[in-house]
Amino acid sequence: MSIFSTGLSGLNAAQNALATTSNNISNLYTPGYNREVTMLGESSTGNGGVQVNDIQRQFNRYIADQLNDATSKTSALETYGTQVEQIDNLLADEAAGLSPLMQDFFSSMEDLTSAPSDPAARQGVLGSADTLSAQFRSFDGYLQDMQNGINGQIEDEVTQINNTTEQLGSINREIALARAKQGEAPNALLNQRDQLVHELSERMDLRLNIQDGKSYNVSLPNGQPLVMGDRSFKLEAMASPEDPQRTVVGYPDSSGNVRALDEDAISGGTLGGLMDFRAETLDKTQNQIGQMAVSLAVAVNRQHAEGVDLNGDAGGEFFSIGEPRAFSAERNTGTAEIAGAAFDADSIDQLKATDYTVRVTDAAAPAFEVVREDTGAVLEAADVDYAGGELSFGGLTLSFDAPAGLADNDRFVVQPVRHAAADLRTAIADTDKIAAAGAGGEAGNNENALAMQDLQQESVVGGSASLSEAYASMVSDVGNRTNIVQVNLEAQQGLSEQLEAVQQSESGVNLDEEAANLIRYQQYYQANAKVIDTATSVLDTVLGLRG
């Protein structure tokens, strides 16, 4: 090979190296860009010189997978933490919390015992009851707004996930076409595809399988595909078939019908964080607030009915409270519906802060299986009673409109207390109707007022805690969960930052290193240019000798 050809090959190699370095510098702030290196090798002609073997991107699949997994967990914890802090701040606010208002209510009842016929004392009781019930409704409204907000955020996340999976399928196709035409895929497309996978991991946990070392296939943790080659499969935000107020994620089955996924099928990322927060904290807190509202109403109403008012009449309801809610599953094959649901005052100590799933195990008997949604525990047969078209358990009774229409495996979701606080109100407006006197006593005595005041210390919530104790336990539980999420988030963020640092050390652009490369390849270019200049001088000398 002539000295000219050797020098030209060096110039070409230097130009490629300078172009690669320039591209690295210009993409310093491009998300997902992986640093490129010009791979040089001895010319394959065997006559000397150099050739460009490859423009290689510095990408480590193992580190990328670890970083994506850590990113998914970090994103989930960040989302969870943002949401749970809102509830923590709401409950921990001493000025706006329920605890001082419950104290005010029972304090007003104490004032009534001192002057049971005093209109001012009676008005104080109604005023504090109105304020307390309004705050219960306000708390429930705030939590329900959060439920609606979670529904909207799930819809937004599903839309973004579908957009990303569609782009992944398109890039898989472009990469396949590029490989077919050029023998290899452009690094820019590979970078874009890996960046999309990273962005997808921020929204949810996923499984990545690289088919034949080329095409990316992405699936849910349970194996249901989201991307297969150039095909993408859309998720769908839909109303839960068992609770129409709840947005869940659906997936098309083999027939094209969209089926709701189990909520635990979605994990990690923003979407998983939202669903975990809803299932673990938001539902639980709303149920606990509802349980307290029902316990307060039932306990006060039951005691109020034991007394007489200033007119000598037996006490009526002091508080009004809504009924439990129940929904039939969409896939039920029977025609029976739940016609009504009511609290059983005689077994109210069995009322729990949870939803239930009722499944028909034997339509002919009929027989039922009742499962607690918070723990997954099946109620003992002795705790479930069915007679005359009415099913009783957990401090409530359900009635079916047509028991003969029940079918095996029909399912019903029951929410005894989820929305109870939204319907808590003072049932009386006339101060004379407060039954402060004991039955059989004079209308102006304070026996029943004393008994109602004593309810403050009684275990009226679930038969195991007073109202104040139940509220303190709820505040503590949310506070502890907030702290746990924060601690886990800090640890996970540290891991993510470490992995990102490792990834950047291998794949990121370092300006100092690239600046040094510019100087190095510039000198390399100048040296090869000097080789050609020298060859020209030699040739001129040889030609001059011949003359």
C-alpha positions in Angstrom: 0.0 0.0 0.0 1.4 3.4 -0.9 2.3 6.0 1.6 -0.5 8.2 0.2 -3.1 5.5 0.8 -1.8 4.9 4.3 -2.0 8.6 5.1 -5.5 8.9 3.6 -6.8 6.0 5.7 -5.5 7.8 8.8 -7.2 11.0 7.7 -10.4 9.2 7.2 -10.1 7.5 10.7 -9.3 10.8 12.3 -12.3 12.5 10.6 -14.6 9.7 11.9 -13.2 10.0 15.4 -13.6 13.7 15.4 -17.2 13.4 14.1 -18.0 10.9 16.9 -16.5 13.2 19.5 -18.4 16.1 18.2 -21.6 14.1 18.2 -21.0 13.2 21.9 -20.5 16.8 22.9 -23.5 18.0 21.0 -25.7 15.4 22.7 -24.4 16.1 26.2 -28.0 16.9 27.4 -30.0 14.6 25.2 -32.0 12.2 27.4 -31.1 8.6 26.8 -28.0 9.3 24.7 -25.2 6.8 25.1 -21.6 7.9 24.4 -20.1 6.6 21.2 -16.6 5.5 20.5 -14.9 5.1 17.1 -13.4 1.6 17.0 -10.3 1.5 14.8 -8.5 -1.5 13.4 -5.7 -2.4 11.0 -6.7 -2.4 7.4 -8.1 -5.7 6.3 -6.4 -5.4 2.9 -3.1 -6.5 4.4 -1.2 -3.6 2.9 -1.1 -1.4 6.0 -3.2 1.5 7.0 -6.2 1.8 9.3 -9.9 1.3 9.0 -13.0 2.2 11.0 -14.5 -1.0 12.3 -17.5 0.4 14.1 -19.0 3.4 15.8 -19.9 1.7 19.0 -22.3 3.0 21.6 -21.3 2.5 25.2 -24.3 0.7 26.6 -24.5 -1.9 29.4 -27.7 -3.9 29.3 -27.2 -5.3 32.8 -26.8 -1.9 34.4 -29.7 -0.5 32.4 -32.0 -3.2 33.6 -30.9 -2.6 37.2 -31.4 1.1 36.8 -34.9 0.7 35.2 -35.9 -1.6 38.1 -34.7 0.9 40.7 -36.4 3.8 38.8 -39.7 1.9 38.9 -39.5 1.4 42.6 -38.4 4.9 43.3 -41.2 6.3 41.2 -43.8 4.2 43.0 -42.5 5.3 46.4 -42.4 9.0 45.3 -46.0 8.8 44.2 -47.1 6.9 47.3 -45.3 9.4 49.5 -46.9 12.4 47.8 -50.3 11.0 48.3 -50.0 9.7 51.9 -48.5 13.0 53.1 -51.8 14.7 52.2 -53.8 12.4 54.5 -51.1 12.6 57.2 -51.3 16.4 57.1 -55.1 16.3 57.2 -55.4 14.0 60.2 -52.5 15.4 62.2 -53.8 19.0 62.1 -54.8 19.5 65.7 -56.9 22.5 64.9 -58.9 21.0 62.1 -58.9 17.3 63.2 -61.9 15.3 64.6 -60.4 14.8 68.0 -61.0 18.3 69.4 -64.5 18.3 67.9 -65.4 15.0 69.5 -64.1 16.4 72.8 -66.3 19.5 72.3 -69.4 17.4 71.7 -69.0 15.4 74.9 -68.0 18.5 76.8 -71.3 20.1 75.7 -73.0 17.0 76.9 -71.3 17.5 80.3 -72.6 21.1 80.4 -76.1 19.6 79.7 -75.9 17.4 82.7 -75.3 20.4 84.9 -78.4 22.2 83.5 -80.6 19.7 81.6 -83.4 22.2 81.1 -81.3 25.1 80.1 -82.0 26.1 76.5 -78.4 27.4 76.1 -76.9 24.1 77.2 -79.2 22.2 74.9 -78.4 24.5 72.0 -74.7 24.0 72.8 -75.2 20.2 72.4 -76.9 20.6 69.0 -74.3 23.1 67.9 -71.3 20.9 68.7 -73.1 17.9 67.1 -73.7 19.9 63.9 -70.0 21.0 63.9 -68.8 17.4 64.5 -71.0 15.8 61.8 -70.0 18.6 59.4 -66.3 17.8 60.0 -66.9 14.1 59.4 -68.6 15.0 56.1 -65.7 17.3 55.2 -63.1 14.6 55.9 -65.1 12.1 53.8 -65.4 14.6 51.0 -61.6 15.2 51.0 -60.9 11.5 50.9 -63.5 11.0 48.2 -61.9 13.8 46.2 -58.7 11.9 46.5 -60.4 8.7 45.3 -61.7 10.6 42.2 -58.2 12.1 41.7 -56.7 8.7 41.8 -59.2 7.5 39.1 -58.2 10.4 36.9 -54.5 9.9 37.4 -54.8 6.2 36.5 -56.5 7.2 33.3 -53.7 9.6 32.5 -51.0 7.0 33.3 -52.7 4.4 31.1 -52.8 6.9 28.2 -49.1 7.7 28.6 -48.2 4.0 28.8 -50.2 3.2 25.7 -48.4 6.0 23.8 -45.0 4.7 24.9 -45.7 1.1 24.0 -47.0 2.2 20.6 -43.8 4.1 20.0 -41.7 1.1 21.1 -43.5 -1.1 18.5 -42.8 1.5 15.8 -39.1 1.8 16.7 -38.8 -2.0 16.8 -40.1 -2.0 13.2 -37.7 0.8 12.2 -34.7 -1.0 13.7 -35.7 -4.2 11.9 -35.8 -2.3 8.6 -32.5 -0.6 9.2 -30.9 -4.0 10.0 -32.3 -5.4 6.8 -30.9 -2.5 4.7 -27.7 -1.7 6.4 -26.8 -4.8 8.3 -27.0 -2.9 11.6 -29.3 -0.5 13.3 -28.4 3.2 13.8 -27.3 4.0 17.3 -29.8 6.9 17.5 -32.7 4.4 17.1 -31.3 2.1 19.7 -30.9 5.0 22.1 -34.5 6.1 21.5 -35.7 2.6 22.2 -33.8 2.2 25.5 -35.0 5.6 26.6 -38.6 4.6 26.0 -38.1 1.5 28.1 -36.7 3.7 30.8 -39.6 6.1 30.6 -42.0 3.2 30.7 -40.4 1.8 33.9 -41.1 5.2 35.5 -44.8 4.5 35.0 -45.0 0.8 35.9 -43.0 -2.3 36.6 -42.4 -4.4 33.4 -40.5 -7.3 32.0 -38.1 -6.9 29.1 -37.2 -9.8 26.8 -34.8 -9.3 23.9 -35.8 -11.6 21.1 -32.9 -12.9 19.1 -30.8 -10.2 20.7 -32.5 -7.6 18.5 -36.2 -7.0 19.1 -37.6 -5.8 22.4 -40.6 -7.5 23.8 -42.2 -5.9 26.9 -44.8 -7.5 29.2 -46.5 -7.0 32.5 -45.0 -8.9 35.5 -47.7 -11.6 35.0 -46.5 -12.2 31.5 -49.3 -10.4 29.5 -47.5 -8.7 26.6 -47.5 -5.0 26.0 -45.1 -5.0 23.0 -44.2 -7.9 20.8 -42.0 -6.9 17.9 -43.8 -4.2 16.0 -47.1 -4.9 17.7 -48.4 -3.1 20.8 -51.3 -4.1 23.1 -53.2 -1.3 24.7 -54.2 -1.2 28.3 -57.6 0.4 29.2 -58.7 2.5 32.2 -62.1 1.1 33.1 -64.7 1.0 35.8 -64.2 -1.9 38.1 -66.8 -4.7 37.3 -67.3 -5.1 41.0 -67.2 -1.4 42.1 -68.3 1.1 39.4 -66.9 4.0 41.4 -63.4 2.6 41.1 -61.1 2.9 38.0 -58.9 -0.1 37.4 -56.8 -1.3 34.5 -58.2 -3.6 31.8 -56.5 -5.8 29.3 -57.9 -7.2 26.1 -58.4 -11.0 26.1 -58.0 -13.3 23.1 -61.5 -12.4 22.0 -60.9 -8.7 22.1 -63.0 -8.2 25.2 -61.4 -6.0 27.9 -61.1 -7.7 31.2 -60.2 -6.0 34.4 -56.8 -7.0 35.8 -56.3 -7.8 39.4 -55.0 -4.7 41.1 -51.9 -6.5 42.3 -51.0 -7.3 38.7 -49.9 -3.7 38.3 -46.9 -2.8 40.4 -44.1 -0.3 40.5 -43.9 3.1 38.8 -46.3 5.9 39.1 -49.3 3.7 38.3 -48.3 1.0 40.8 -47.7 3.7 43.4 -51.2 5.1 42.9 -52.9 1.7 43.2 -50.8 0.7 46.2 -51.7 3.9 48.0 -55.3 3.5 47.3 -55.5 -0.1 48.4 -53.3 0.2 51.5 -54.0 3.7 52.8 -56.8 5.6 51.2 -59.4 2.9 51.3 -58.4 2.0 54.8 -58.6 5.6 56.1 -61.9 6.2 54.5 -63.3 3.0 56.0 -61.9 4.0 59.4 -63.5 7.4 59.3 -66.8 5.8 58.3 -66.6 3.2 61.0 -66.1 6.0 63.6 -69.1 7.9 62.2 -71.4 4.8 62.3 -70.1 3.9 65.8 -70.8 7.4 67.1 -74.3 7.5 65.5 -75.4 4.1 66.6 -74.0 4.4 70.2 -75.6 7.9 70.7 -78.9 6.9 69.1 -79.2 3.8 71.1 -78.6 5.6 74.4 -80.7 8.6 73.3 -83.6 6.3 72.8 -83.4 5.2 76.4 -84.3 8.7 77.7 -87.1 11.2 77.5 -87.2 14.7 76.2 -88.6 17.9 77.7 -92.0 16.9 76.4 -91.9 13.6 78.1 -91.6 11.6 74.9 -89.0 8.9 74.3 -85.9 10.0 72.6 -85.7 9.6 68.8 -82.6 9.4 66.6 -80.0 11.9 67.6 -77.8 11.3 64.5 -78.8 10.1 61.0 -76.4 7.9 59.1 -76.4 6.4 55.6 -76.9 2.8 54.8 -74.1 0.4 53.8 -73.5 0.2 50.0 -73.4 -3.0 47.9 -72.7 -3.7 44.3 -73.3 -6.8 42.1 -70.4 -8.0 40.0 -70.9 -7.6 36.2 -70.3 -11.3 35.5 -73.0 -12.5 37.8 -75.2 -15.1 36.0 -78.0 -14.9 38.6 -80.8 -12.3 38.6 -80.8 -11.6 42.4 -79.8 -8.2 43.5 -79.2 -6.7 47.0 -82.4 -4.8 47.7 -81.2 -3.2 50.9 -78.5 -3.0 53.5 -78.7 -1.8 57.1 -76.6 -1.7 60.3 -77.5 -4.1 63.0 -77.5 -2.1 66.3 -77.4 -5.2 68.4 -74.2 -6.4 66.8 -72.5 -3.1 66.0 -69.4 -4.1 67.9 -68.7 -6.5 65.0 -68.5 -3.7 62.5 -65.1 -3.4 61.0 -63.3 -0.8 58.9 -63.2 -3.0 55.7 -65.1 -3.9 52.6 -66.3 -7.4 52.0 -66.7 -9.7 49.0 -69.7 -12.0 49.2 -69.7 -15.1 47.0 -72.6 -17.6 46.5 -71.2 -21.0 47.2 -74.5 -22.9 47.0 -77.4 -21.2 45.3 -79.8 -24.0 46.3 -79.3 -23.7 50.1 -78.3 -20.8 49.7 -74.9 -20.6 51.3 -72.3 -17.8 51.1 -68.6 -17.2 51.6 -67.7 -13.8 53.0 -64.2 -12.4 52.6 -62.7 -9.4 54.3 -61.0 -7.2 51.7 -58.4 -5.8 54.0 -57.0 -9.1 55.2 -58.3 -11.6 52.7 -59.6 -13.7 55.6 -62.8 -15.7 55.2 -65.4 -15.2 58.0 -66.2 -18.2 60.1 -69.5 -19.9 59.3 -70.7 -19.1 62.8 -70.3 -15.4 62.0 -72.4 -15.5 58.9 -76.2 -16.0 59.2 -78.7 -16.4 56.4 -82.5 -16.6 57.0 -85.6 -15.4 55.1 -83.7 -13.7 52.3 -81.4 -11.8 54.7 -77.7 -12.3 55.1 -76.1 -11.0 58.3 -72.4 -10.6 59.2 -70.0 -8.0 60.5 -72.7 -5.8 62.2 -74.9 -5.4 59.1 -77.7 -7.2 57.3 -78.2 -7.5 53.6 -81.6 -8.4 52.0 -82.0 -9.9 48.5 -84.8 -9.0 46.2 -85.2 -12.5 44.8 -83.2 -15.1 46.6 -84.4 -17.7 44.1 -82.5 -15.8 41.5 -79.1 -16.4 43.1 -76.6 -18.4 41.1 -73.5 -20.3 42.1 -70.4 -18.0 42.2 -72.4 -14.8 42.0 -70.4 -12.1 43.7 -71.3 -8.9 45.6 -69.0 -6.2 46.9 -70.3 -4.7 50.2 -69.0 -1.4 51.6 -70.5 -1.1 55.1 -68.7 2.1 56.2 -66.8 3.4 53.2 -69.1 6.4 52.6 -70.9 6.4 55.9 -69.3 9.7 57.1 -70.6 11.5 54.1 -74.2 11.0 55.4 -73.6 11.7 59.1 -76.0 14.5 60.2 -77.8 15.7 63.4 -81.3 14.3 63.2 -83.0 16.8 65.5 -83.3 20.5 65.4 -85.6 21.2 68.3 -83.6 21.5 71.6 -86.6 20.2 73.5 -86.2 16.9 71.7 -82.9 16.1 73.4 -83.7 13.2 75.7 -81.5 14.2 78.6 -83.8 12.7 81.3 -83.8 9.0 82.2 -86.8 6.9 81.4 -89.4 7.0 84.2 -87.8 10.1 85.7 -88.8 13.7 85.6 -88.5 15.3 82.2 -85.9 17.8 83.5 -83.4 15.3 85.1 -80.0 14.5 83.7 -79.7 10.7 84.0 -79.6 10.0 80.2 -77.4 13.0 79.5 -74.9 11.5 82.0 -75.1 8.1 80.2 -74.5 9.8 76.8 -71.5 11.6 78.2 -70.1 8.3 79.5 -70.1 7.0 75.9 -66.9 9.1 75.4 -65.0 6.4 77.5 -66.8 3.3 76.2 -65.4 1.0 73.6 -68.0 1.8 71.0 -65.7 1.3 67.9 -65.5 -2.3 66.9 -66.1 -3.3 70.5 -62.4 -2.6 71.3 -61.7 1.2 71.3 -63.3 4.4 72.3 -63.8 7.1 69.7 -60.7 9.0 70.8 -58.6 5.9 70.9 -59.8 4.8 67.4 -59.0 8.3 66.0 -55.6 8.3 67.7 -54.8 4.9 66.3 -55.8 5.9 62.8 -53.6 9.1 63.0 -50.7 7.0 64.3 -51.1 4.4 61.6 -51.1 6.9 58.8 -48.1 8.7 60.4 -46.2 5.5 60.7 -46.9 4.5 57.1 -45.8 8.0 56.0 -42.5 7.6 57.8 -42.0 4.1 56.4 -42.6 5.2 52.9 -40.2 8.2 53.4 -37.4 6.0 54.8 -37.8 3.5 52.0 -37.9 6.3 49.4 -34.6 7.7 50.7 -33.0 4.3 50.6 -34.3 3.6 47.1 -33.3 7.1 45.8 -29.8 6.4 47.1 -29.7 3.1 45.2 -31.0 4.8 42.0 -28.4 7.6 42.2 -25.6 5.0 42.6 -26.8 3.0 39.6 -27.2 6.2 37.6 -23.7 7.2 38.5 -22.4 3.8 37.3 -24.5 4.1 34.1 -23.2 7.6 33.5 -19.6 6.6 34.1 -19.9 4.1 31.3 -22.5 5.6 28.9 -22.6 9.3 29.8 -20.7 12.0 28.0 -17.8 13.6 30.0 -16.9 17.0 28.6 -13.3 16.9 29.9 -12.7 13.5 28.3 -14.3 14.6 25.0 -12.2 17.8 25.0 -9.1 15.7 25.4 -10.2 13.5 22.6 -10.7 16.5 20.3 -7.1 17.5 20.9 -5.9 13.9 20.5 -7.8 13.3 17.2 -6.8 16.7 15.9 -3.2 15.8 16.4 -3.9 12.4 14.8 -5.4 14.2 11.8 -2.4 16.6 11.6 0.1 13.8 11.8 -1.6 11.9 8.9 -1.8 15.1 6.9 2.0 15.4 7.5 2.4 11.9 6.2 0.7 12.9 2.9 2.7 16.1 2.8 5.9 14.1 3.3 4.9 11.6 0.6 4.2 14.5 -1.8 7.7 16.0 -1.1 9.3 12.7 -1.7 7.5 12.2 -4.9 8.4 15.7 -6.1 12.0 15.0 -5.3 11.9 11.8 -7.2 10.3 13.5 -10.2 12.9 16.2 -10.0 15.8 13.7 -10.1 14.3 12.2 -13.3 14.4 15.7 -14.9 
